[in-house]
Amino acid sequence: MHLDDDPRLRLEADQWKQRELPGFIGHAGPLWTRREGDAWAYGLLADARHLNPAGVVHGGALVTLLDHAISSVAWEAASRAPCVTLQLDTHFLAAVRGGDFVQARATVSHRTSGLMFMAGEVSVDRRPVLRGQAIMKVLPPAGARAA
């Protein structure tokens, strides 16, 4: 099969790796990941199961991808301590169609001892389709007492 015939082959050629993850995100994907220097990018190859009745990718699927990217970046920044989303504000900018490869990236804007302030963006072909910001709570390790 030629690269142009199968989008998955194109993604693999561009160093994206498909991940099978447990829990909810496993049902929302499949998720694709790619290392970009010190950062990670997360992707979703939109297909029929991601569409809403209007025939575009459901906003909840895009927000789920963004939340996963933000949470993963926060987890890495917190030395792999669990982080939970306290607040997530999003702004939709454009529709996403089936067949589009949607990419999410996130950064830490500011942090305190227990909170991380995050920014993230979802794009298709470098065109922003969703922007968001979040506040993440860094949880104490399992078995540790909260201060």
C-alpha positions as CSV (number, residue, x, y, z in Angstrom):
1,M,0.0,0.0,0.0
2,H,1.3,3.4,-0.9
3,L,1.8,6.2,1.7
4,D,-0.8,8.4,0.0
5,D,-3.4,5.6,0.2
6,D,-3.3,5.1,4.0
7,P,-3.1,8.1,6.4
8,R,-1.8,5.8,9.1
9,L,1.3,5.0,7.0
10,R,1.8,8.8,6.5
11,L,1.6,9.4,10.2
12,E,4.1,6.6,11.0
13,A,6.4,8.0,8.3
14,D,6.2,11.4,10.2
15,Q,7.2,9.6,13.4
16,W,3.7,9.5,15.0
17,K,3.0,6.3,17.0
18,Q,-0.5,5.0,17.6
19,R,-1.1,4.2,21.3
20,E,-3.7,1.9,22.9
21,L,-4.3,3.5,26.3
22,P,-6.5,2.2,29.2
23,G,-9.5,4.0,30.5
24,F,-11.6,6.7,28.8
25,I,-9.0,8.0,26.5
26,G,-8.7,4.5,25.0
27,H,-12.4,4.9,23.9
28,A,-11.9,8.4,22.6
29,G,-9.0,7.5,20.2
30,P,-7.1,5.9,19.1
31,L,-4.5,8.4,20.2
32,W,-1.3,9.1,18.3
33,T,1.8,10.6,20.0
34,R,5.0,12.1,18.7
35,R,8.1,13.4,20.6
36,E,9.0,16.9,19.5
37,G,12.3,17.9,21.2
38,D,11.5,18.1,25.0
39,A,7.8,18.2,24.3
40,W,5.1,15.8,23.1
41,A,2.3,16.2,20.6
42,Y,-0.9,14.2,20.7
43,G,-3.1,13.4,17.7
44,L,-6.4,12.0,16.6
45,L,-7.2,10.7,13.1
46,A,-10.9,11.7,13.0
47,D,-13.2,9.1,11.6
48,A,-16.9,8.4,11.6
49,R,-17.0,7.5,15.3
50,H,-15.8,11.0,16.2
51,L,-18.5,12.9,14.2
52,N,-21.6,14.5,15.5
53,P,-25.0,14.4,13.7
54,A,-24.0,17.5,11.7
55,G,-21.1,15.5,10.2
56,V,-18.2,17.3,11.9
57,V,-16.0,16.1,14.7
58,H,-17.9,16.4,18.0
59,G,-16.6,19.3,20.2
60,G,-16.4,16.8,23.1
61,A,-13.8,14.8,21.2
62,L,-11.7,17.9,20.6
63,V,-11.9,19.0,24.2
64,T,-11.0,15.4,25.4
65,L,-7.9,15.5,23.2
66,L,-6.9,18.9,24.6
67,D,-7.5,17.8,28.2
68,H,-5.4,14.7,27.6
69,A,-2.6,16.8,26.2
70,I,-2.7,19.3,29.0
71,S,-2.9,16.6,31.7
72,S,0.0,14.7,30.2
73,V,2.2,17.8,30.0
74,A,1.3,18.7,33.5
75,W,2.1,15.2,34.7
76,E,5.5,15.3,33.1
77,A,6.2,18.8,34.6
78,A,5.1,17.6,38.0
79,S,7.7,14.8,37.9
80,R,5.0,12.3,37.1
81,A,2.8,13.1,40.0
82,P,-0.9,12.7,39.3
83,C,-2.6,15.9,38.2
84,V,-6.4,16.6,37.9
85,T,-8.2,19.3,36.0
86,L,-9.7,21.9,38.2
87,Q,-10.8,24.2,35.4
88,L,-10.6,24.0,31.6
89,D,-11.8,26.9,29.5
90,T,-12.0,26.3,25.7
91,H,-12.7,28.4,22.6
92,F,-13.7,26.7,19.4
93,L,-12.3,28.4,16.3
94,A,-13.2,26.1,13.4
95,A,-14.9,22.9,12.4
96,V,-13.0,19.6,12.0
97,R,-14.0,17.1,9.3
98,G,-13.7,13.3,9.2
99,G,-10.4,12.3,7.8
100,D,-8.6,15.3,9.4
101,F,-5.6,14.6,11.6
102,V,-6.1,16.7,14.7
103,Q,-3.0,17.6,16.8
104,A,-2.9,18.9,20.3
105,R,0.0,20.6,22.2
106,A,0.2,22.1,25.6
107,T,2.6,24.2,27.7
108,V,3.0,25.2,31.4
109,S,2.3,28.9,31.7
110,H,2.9,29.2,35.5
111,R,3.1,27.0,38.5
112,T,2.9,27.1,42.2
113,S,3.6,24.4,44.7
114,G,0.3,22.7,44.1
115,L,-1.2,24.2,40.9
116,M,-0.2,24.3,37.3
117,F,-1.6,26.9,34.9
118,M,-1.6,25.5,31.4
119,A,-2.2,26.6,27.8
120,G,-3.1,24.4,24.9
121,E,-4.1,24.4,21.3
122,V,-5.7,21.9,18.9
123,S,-4.9,22.3,15.2
124,V,-5.4,20.7,11.8
125,D,-2.6,21.4,9.3
126,R,-1.2,24.1,11.6
127,R,-4.6,25.9,11.6
128,P,-5.9,26.4,15.1
129,V,-9.4,24.8,15.7
130,L,-9.5,25.0,19.5
131,R,-7.6,26.9,22.1
132,G,-7.8,26.4,25.9
133,Q,-6.3,27.1,29.2
134,A,-6.5,25.0,32.4
135,I,-5.7,25.0,36.0
136,M,-4.4,21.6,37.2
137,K,-4.1,20.4,40.8
138,V,-1.0,18.4,41.5
139,L,-2.0,15.5,43.8
140,P,0.3,14.1,46.5
141,P,1.7,10.6,45.7
142,A,-0.5,7.7,46.7
143,G,-0.2,7.0,50.4
144,A,1.1,10.5,51.2
145,R,-0.8,13.0,53.3
146,A,-2.0,16.2,51.7
147,A,-0.7,19.3,53.3
